[in-house]
Amino acid sequence: MYHPLHFFILACAFFFGSTPTRFVHSHEESGQWSCQPDPESQVTAEFVPGIVTVDGDGGDWRDINGFEFSLLPALDPDKENEYKGGKMNVKALHDGKDVYFMLQVDGDYVYSKGDNTKCPSVALMFQVGESATYHDMGGCKESADKCTSKSCRGHEVDIMHFSIGNAIPGRLYGGNPIDNRDGNGGDRFGHLVDLYAWNPHCRNLDGISPSGNDSSAQNNWKGAWWHSSLSKHTGFIEEDSPYSSSSEKGTYYFEFSRPLRTMDRLQQDAQFTIGQSSKFSVAFWYPVDGKPWHGSGHYSVSCDWVPIDISTSTSALIKTTSNGSWDATSAFALILSVLSLCFSVFIGYWVRKTKGEVPFTPMDRL
């Protein structure tokens, strides 16, 4: 009888490709890989505490600067095959404890309950090992039956993948007590999973490995999705599916958060440090013309790693707000100062005027 964790692995393999074998074959390019990334591509996560609620609503991010990227096929980044819906706007910030991401991309509303490949999907991938490459998902040369934490050491990448076929818009998914209790990066409720990989065919949920499972792992991600065509109210439930009319024009929003530092001790999570940069990428799947997507048929924001800077600076939004508060405080303090000065002058004048009327008593007579 299969252990429940086996089903997590099978589910993960399904969402990245129908079978592990098919996924491997789909990542074999016919020619030599070539890449010319935009040298100016980067994302900055500024320190902006207390303005974001992870619910998929992009309104919280209205005043946060985003970075626009063309979405090109990951295996053949040809401009002619760019995603027709438009560019992806990637926003990030941190509050000193957690890092937050907002992905915005235009697209007609499509949703097929229970079928992830007929719904949009997104993934974030981060470099963990120093030798981990963007291409080939870490770039370890070992085959599926030989890749281990030793043979592929240094090629680790951290992946968050969100497939929304069973996720209600506006609801929170990802790490939860039930799956984290089992010590893995799964999400049985909405498939917002936490994975690591050494290459496309050596990919597992956090805590699961070919050499044995480790119960210390957990899913550190939280996330939600939304589409601008959805009507806002107290909240959707599963019976409201498909939540909006098919083919409605609008924008998809995918919002995520994760601690800057996790308790990972297996080299499966990226660790972020304020004031330093990391490397990451974003993938996007969409059922073009209603056709189900397959694992390698995704778009990417770049053909190589994109730097993300966990900045120590505060955004202009906070500075503007703070300056407004400071102006009011300064004005009030100035008024108090002027009043105090006037009162002091009055007291000084009164004492001087009455100086002759105050009797002098020597100390030795007290």
ChimeraX attribute file (.defattr): number of C-alpha atoms within 10 A of each C-alpha:
attribute: neighborCount
match mode: 1-to-1
recipient: residues
	/A:1	3
	/A:2	6
	/A:3	7
	/A:4	9
	/A:5	17
	/A:6	11
	/A:7	13
	/A:8	21
	/A:9	15
	/A:10	14
	/A:11	17
	/A:12	23
	/A:13	20
	/A:14	17
	/A:15	20
	/A:16	22
	/A:17	20
	/A:18	16
	/A:19	15
	/A:20	20
	/A:21	12
	/A:22	16
	/A:23	19
	/A:24	18
	/A:25	12
	/A:26	16
	/A:27	17
	/A:28	11
	/A:29	10
	/A:30	7
	/A:31	6
	/A:32	6
	/A:33	10
	/A:34	10
	/A:35	12
	/A:36	9
	/A:37	14
	/A:38	12
	/A:39	8
	/A:40	8
	/A:41	15
	/A:42	17
	/A:43	23
	/A:44	19
	/A:45	26
	/A:46	25
	/A:47	21
	/A:48	22
	/A:49	15
	/A:50	8
	/A:51	9
	/A:52	19
	/A:53	15
	/A:54	21
	/A:55	21
	/A:56	23
	/A:57	22
	/A:58	22
	/A:59	9
	/A:60	14
	/A:61	17
	/A:62	8
	/A:63	11
	/A:64	16
	/A:65	19
	/A:66	19
	/A:67	15
	/A:68	19
	/A:69	19
	/A:70	17
	/A:71	27
	/A:72	24
	/A:73	24
	/A:74	20
	/A:75	21
	/A:76	16
	/A:77	20
	/A:78	11
	/A:79	11
	/A:80	9
	/A:81	12
	/A:82	17
	/A:83	22
	/A:84	13
	/A:85	15
	/A:86	14
	/A:87	18
	/A:88	22
	/A:89	18
	/A:90	21
	/A:91	21
	/A:92	26
	/A:93	27
	/A:94	26
	/A:95	18
	/A:96	17
	/A:97	12
	/A:98	14
	/A:99	20
	/A:100	22
	/A:101	21
	/A:102	25
	/A:103	23
	/A:104	21
	/A:105	20
	/A:106	19
	/A:107	21
	/A:108	19
	/A:109	22
	/A:110	21
	/A:111	24
	/A:112	16
	/A:113	16
	/A:114	12
	/A:115	14
	/A:116	24
	/A:117	26
	/A:118	23
	/A:119	24
	/A:120	23
	/A:121	23
	/A:122	20
	/A:123	20
	/A:124	18
	/A:125	23
	/A:126	28
	/A:127	27
	/A:128	24
	/A:129	20
	/A:130	12
	/A:131	16
	/A:132	23
	/A:133	23
	/A:134	22
	/A:135	17
	/A:136	17
	/A:137	24
	/A:138	28
	/A:139	20
	/A:140	24
	/A:141	14
	/A:142	15
	/A:143	13
	/A:144	17
	/A:145	9
	/A:146	13
	/A:147	22
	/A:148	17
	/A:149	18
	/A:150	8
	/A:151	13
	/A:152	22
	/A:153	16
	/A:154	20
	/A:155	24
	/A:156	29
	/A:157	29
	/A:158	26
	/A:159	27
	/A:160	25
	/A:161	23
	/A:162	28
	/A:163	23
	/A:164	26
	/A:165	20
	/A:166	19
	/A:167	23
	/A:168	24
	/A:169	24
	/A:170	23
	/A:171	17
	/A:172	21
	/A:173	24
	/A:174	27
	/A:175	25
	/A:176	19
	/A:177	11
	/A:178	12
	/A:179	19
	/A:180	20
	/A:181	12
	/A:182	17
	/A:183	21
	/A:184	27
	/A:185	28
	/A:186	31
	/A:187	22
	/A:188	18
	/A:189	15
	/A:190	20
	/A:191	24
	/A:192	29
	/A:193	28
	/A:194	31
	/A:195	25
	/A:196	29
	/A:197	29
	/A:198	31
	/A:199	26
	/A:200	22
	/A:201	23
	/A:202	23
	/A:203	26
	/A:204	24
	/A:205	27
	/A:206	30
	/A:207	25
	/A:208	22
	/A:209	17
	/A:210	14
	/A:211	9
	/A:212	8
	/A:213	15
	/A:214	15
	/A:215	14
	/A:216	16
	/A:217	26
	/A:218	27
	/A:219	27
	/A:220	22
	/A:221	21
	/A:222	22
	/A:223	24
	/A:224	26
	/A:225	27
	/A:226	20
	/A:227	27
	/A:228	19
	/A:229	18
	/A:230	16
	/A:231	11
	/A:232	10
	/A:233	6
	/A:234	6
	/A:235	11
	/A:236	16
	/A:237	13
	/A:238	12
	/A:239	8
	/A:240	10
	/A:241	16
	/A:242	16
	/A:243	18
	/A:244	16
	/A:245	14
	/A:246	13
	/A:247	13
	/A:248	15
	/A:249	15
	/A:250	16
	/A:251	17
	/A:252	22
	/A:253	22
	/A:254	26
	/A:255	25
	/A:256	26
	/A:257	22
	/A:258	18
	/A:259	18
	/A:260	18
	/A:261	15
	/A:262	15
	/A:263	12
	/A:264	16
	/A:265	9
	/A:266	12
	/A:267	18
	/A:268	25
	/A:269	27
	/A:270	22
	/A:271	17
	/A:272	18
	/A:273	14
	/A:274	17
	/A:275	11
	/A:276	11
	/A:277	16
	/A:278	18
	/A:279	19
	/A:280	23
	/A:281	20
	/A:282	24
	/A:283	20
	/A:284	24
	/A:285	25
	/A:286	25
	/A:287	19
	/A:288	17
	/A:289	6
	/A:290	13
	/A:291	11
	/A:292	16
	/A:293	21
	/A:294	20
	/A:295	20
	/A:296	20
	/A:297	21
	/A:298	23
	/A:299	24
	/A:300	26
	/A:301	25
	/A:302	24
	/A:303	23
	/A:304	18
	/A:305	21
	/A:306	22
	/A:307	18
	/A:308	20
	/A:309	21
	/A:310	24
	/A:311	20
	/A:312	16
	/A:313	12
	/A:314	16
	/A:315	18
	/A:316	14
	/A:317	13
	/A:318	15
	/A:319	12
	/A:320	11
	/A:321	10
	/A:322	11
	/A:323	12
	/A:324	12
	/A:325	11
	/A:326	12
	/A:327	11
	/A:328	11
	/A:329	11
	/A:330	12
	/A:331	11
	/A:332	11
	/A:333	12
	/A:334	12
	/A:335	11
	/A:336	12
	/A:337	12
	/A:338	11
	/A:339	12
	/A:340	12
	/A:341	12
	/A:342	12
	/A:343	12
	/A:344	12
	/A:345	12
	/A:346	12
	/A:347	12
	/A:348	11
	/A:349	12
	/A:350	11
	/A:351	13
	/A:352	11
	/A:353	10
	/A:354	9
	/A:355	11
	/A:356	9
	/A:357	9
	/A:358	8
	/A:359	7
	/A:360	8
	/A:361	8
	/A:362	7
	/A:363	6
	/A:364	5
	/A:365	5
	/A:366	5
